[in-house]
Amino acid sequence: MSRRRITRSHLHCVPILAVALMVAAPALLAQGADWTPPRAADGKPDISGVWDFRTLTPLQRPEDQEATIDEVRAAEIETAAVERARAADAPSDPETRKLKAGDPVGGYNNFWFDRDARVVEDLRTSLIIDPPNGRLPETHPGIERKTPGDEKPIDRPVRLRVGGIGLDSYEDRGLAERCILGFNAGPPITPGGYNQNIQIFQSASHVAILNEMVHDTRIVPLDGRPHLPDSVRQWMGDSRGYWEGDTLVVETKNFSDLVSSFSGNVFSSVGDAYEMHVTEKFRRVDEDTLMYEYTVNDPATFTRPFTASLLMKKGEALFEYACHEGNYGLFNILSGARAKEAEAAAATGGE
């Protein structure tokens, strides 16, 4: 049992919904304690399938909040999210129910953004569970941070997932704009935006984790083989897995230094991931729920490791995410910049 989806009919009855939340959370915990997961052919828990990791709970706890909220506040947050989505969909001309010229539609158009997200079941105010303050630890002095800005001087490589540092070259644009890495793809897997799904394929010797966003797939051997040599570096690192009871543990290292360390924000980067080590845990807690927990240990960037946790929900299907920014977006961005430069040169007589 989980909290009910909030619809417009619930907007007038937040107290009633809060009672439903109070009943649902203990029921979920009890079900997880008594529930026996289905088994794969090799006897290990079957964690295969599509899993949805959307949530309204932020990665970091706002500095003015306590560790948890009550059920009434959770209902208010979820109701507000529904209302924001409805407002974004509403046409500015209700008589024609059409958008008028100049109406904002967002980066894609709000239809494509994931809806019906909820706060986490235990009502935490952050996905981070360690440090106890629910926030990312401090970085070491001198660690470089970057945010997008077309007016900034060229400073490559660009480790941003979204945005860029200039318009001179494709090398000035972020990794997601170049279709190299999705902005919510792992490791670790981080909620955000849309296409927040993974599909897990499982055998006795391997697990494959397919991200819907930019269709990246991690092949995780389970046979005890060592990691790749330290000299071999990969965009998503090198993953190896093993079972601890009913929990699949995946250790990932050997990240490329062209990738940011964990920044917690797709619009920023911090240091690089060369020394980052990510430990992920996957454990099925009921028929429709997969617990996901990860620990990031990057001693070159952060003053201490940190851990986050969320519950993924059973999904239905994965759809192809055909990233065409590399085919069209980059061409348009760079050719637009050249056209703007030509206009500026013409206006000043070519000076």
N, C-alpha and C positions, 0 to 999 in steps of 0.2 A: 504494500500500500504506500502511496506517495501523495504529496499534496495535490489538490485538484488544480487543473488549469484555470487561470483566472480569465473570465470573459466579461463582456460588457454587462451581462446580467448580474455579475457579482459586485459591481462597483458600488452599489448601495448597501452592501452587507459585509463590510470588512470585519466587524466583530464575529459574525457567524463563521466566516472563513478562518479567523484566528482559532476558533474552537476546533475546526477541522484539522488545522496544523498541529495543535497540541496532541490530538489523537494520533496523527499520522507518524510523527517522528518516533515515539516509543515503539509503535508497531513495526516500523522499518528495522529498528535495532533488534527487536525480538526475532523478527523473521531472519535476519542475517545470522543471529547466534544459533538458530536451530536448523538452518537450511543446509542441505547437502548439494554441492554443485554437481552437474552432470559431468561424466568422465569421457575423455577421448579414448581411442583404442589402446593407448599405452598406459591408461589408468590415471593420467594427469587430469586436472580440472580442464574442462572445455571452455576456453575463453574466446573462441573464434566467433566471428560475426561482426556486424557493424555497431559501432559505439559512438554516441553523440556526447560531446564534452562542453556544450554551451552552458553558461552560468551568468547570473547577475552579480555574483560575489566577486569583488575586485581581488587582484593578486595581493595588494598591500592594504593593510588596515589604515583608513584615514586617521590622522593623528588625533582627532578630537572624538574618536569613538572607543567604546569598550570592546572587549574581545568577542562578545556575542550581542545579538539583538533579540527582542522578544517577537512572538508570533504576529502581533499586531503590526509591528514595524516591517516585518518580512512581507506581510500582505500588502502594505502600503507601497513598498518598493516594487513588487511584482505588478500591482495595479497601475502604478505610474509608468512602468515599461510598456504595458499594453496601451495606455493612453497616448504615449509618445509615438508608438507605431501607428496608431489610428490617425493621429494628427498629421504625421508625415505622409500618410496615404490620402488625406483629404484634399480634394481639389479646391482651389481658391475660388472657383465659380461653382457653387453648389447647384445652381439651376441647370447648367450644362453637364456637370460632373466631369469637367475636363480641366486640365492644367492650362493656365494662360501663359503667354509669353513672359519670360522672366521669372516664373515660378521655380524655386530650387528643387532639384531632384536628387541631389547628393552625388557621390562619386559614381554610383552605378544606377541608382533608382532603388528606392527603399524596398521594393518587392523582394529583392535578392538577399536582404539581410535576415539572419536567423531570428525567429520570433519565439515567444513562449518560453524564454529562459526563466529560471528561478534562482533564488538564493540557495546555498547549500543546505542540506537537510538539518544539520546541527546548528544552523543559524550563526555560524562564524561570520565575522566582518572582514575576513581575509582568507585567501587560499593558503597563504603562508602560515604554517603552524609552528615553525621554529626559525628564527628567534621568537621568544614568547610575545614580543611586541607586534608580531604580525607584519614586520617590514623587512625589506632587504637590508642586509648588513652594509656597513660602510665599505667603500672601496679604499684601496691603498693610495697614499698621496702620489700625485703625478699620473694616475690612470686617466687616459684621454677619454672624454665623452664627446659625442657628436650628435647634432640634431640637424634636420634638413634646413637648407637655406641656399637658394640659387645665387646669392650675392657673396657667398663665402669664397675665399681663395681655394684653389685646387689643393686637395690633400688626399691622395689616394694611398691605399685602397679604400673604397667605400664599403663599410660593413653594415650600413643601415639596411633594414629589410624594405622599408617604404620611404620614398623621398630621394634626396640626393644632395650633392654639394656644388653642383654646377651644371652647365649645359654645353660644355665643349665637346664631350665624348660620351659614348655609352658607358665608359668606365666611371663616369661621374654619377651614375644613377644607382639606386638601391638594388639589392639582390632579388627582391620580389619583382621589381619593375623589369629586371632582366630575365625573369622566369628561371632563376637558379634555385631559389629556396622560397617556399611559401611563408607567409608571415605568421601563421600559427602552427607550422609544422615543427616537429621535434627533431631531436630531443633537446630539452623536454617539451612535451606537448602543451601548448598554452592557449586557452580560450581567447576568442576575439573575432567579431565581425560576422563571418559567414563561412560556409563549407567547414563547419566544425565537427567533422566526422573522421573516424579512422575505421579501417576494416582489418581484422586480425585473421590471418590464415595460420593454421597450427598443424604440425606433424610431430613425430617423436624426436626428430633431429633438428628441426628448425621452427622458428616463428617468423612470419613476415608481417610487418606493420605498414599498411598502406594509408597515407594521408590523402584525404580528398583534395585538399588545397595544394595545387601544383603537382598532384599525383606522384609525390615522392614515396618510395617504398624502401623500408629498411629490412634487410634479410639478417636475422639474428640466429646464428648457430647455437645449438644447445648441447653440443657434443664434447665440451671441455677443451676445445682447441684454444691456443693462445691468441691474444690480440695480434694485429698486424705489427710489423716492426715500427719503431718510433718514427722512422724516416718517412713512412707512408701516411699521408694526411688526407682527410676526406671532408667534404662539405658538411655532412651529417655525422661525422665521426665514425668510429669502428665499434660495433655493438657485439656483445657476447652475453648469452643468457643462461640461467640455471633455475631450478625449482627449489624453493625453501618451503617444504610442506605444500600447501595449496596456493602459494604465492609465486608468480613468475618474477624473477629479478633480472633486470637487464642493465649491464654496465657498459657505458660508452665513453671512449676516450679517443685520442688521435684526431682531434678536430683540426681543421686548417686554420692558420693564423689570418686567413682572409675573412673569417667569420667573427662576429662580435661575441664576446662573452655574454652571459645572460644579462640583458638590460631591463627586462620587464616591460618594455615599450617598443613596439615595432617602429616608432618614429625616432628612436635614438639608438645609439650603440655605445658600448663601454669596453674599452680595452680590446683584447682579442681572446679567442677561445683556445689558444695553443695548449694551455695547461688545464683546461676545464675537464672535469670528470663528472659525468651524470649517472646517477643510480636511479632507475625507475622500478616501481613495484606495481604489478597488476594482480588483483585478486577479485574473483567473482563473489559477491556477497548475497545476491539473490538472482532470481530468474532474469531480471531486467536491469541489473546494476553491476557495474565493474568499478571497483575502487582503484584509483590511480594516484600514486604518490611518487614524488621525485625529490631527490636531494642533489643540489649543485655544489660541487667543491672545486673552486678555482682559486688556489692560494696566491696566484699572481695578481688577481684582480680584487677579490673580496677578503675582508679581515677574518671571515669565518664561513663555514658552510651554512646552507639554509635549506629548508624542506617545505614543500607545499603539497596539498592533498585536495582531491575533488572526486566526485562520483560521476562516472559516465553512464548514460542511459542507453538501453537497447535501441538501436536504430533500425531502419527498414531497408535502405538501399544507398549505395554510393553512386554518384553521377560523375562523369568525366569532367574534370576541370581543365579545359584546354587553354593554357596560358598563352595569349597572343600579344601580350605587351612587347615581347621580343620581336614579333613580326611587324606590328603596326605602331604600338605606342611609342617605342623608342624612335622610330623613323619620324613620327609626327612631332615628338618633343624636340628633337634635334633640328629637323627641317624648319620648324616654327621659330626656333632660336636664330637660325641663319637668316630667315626672312625678316625677323625683327632687327637684326644687325644691319641688313641691307637697307631697310627703311631708315634707320638712324643715320647710316652713312650718307644716304641720298639727301636727308634733311640738312646735313651739315656740309654738303658739297663734296662728300667723299673724304673729308678729313678724318 
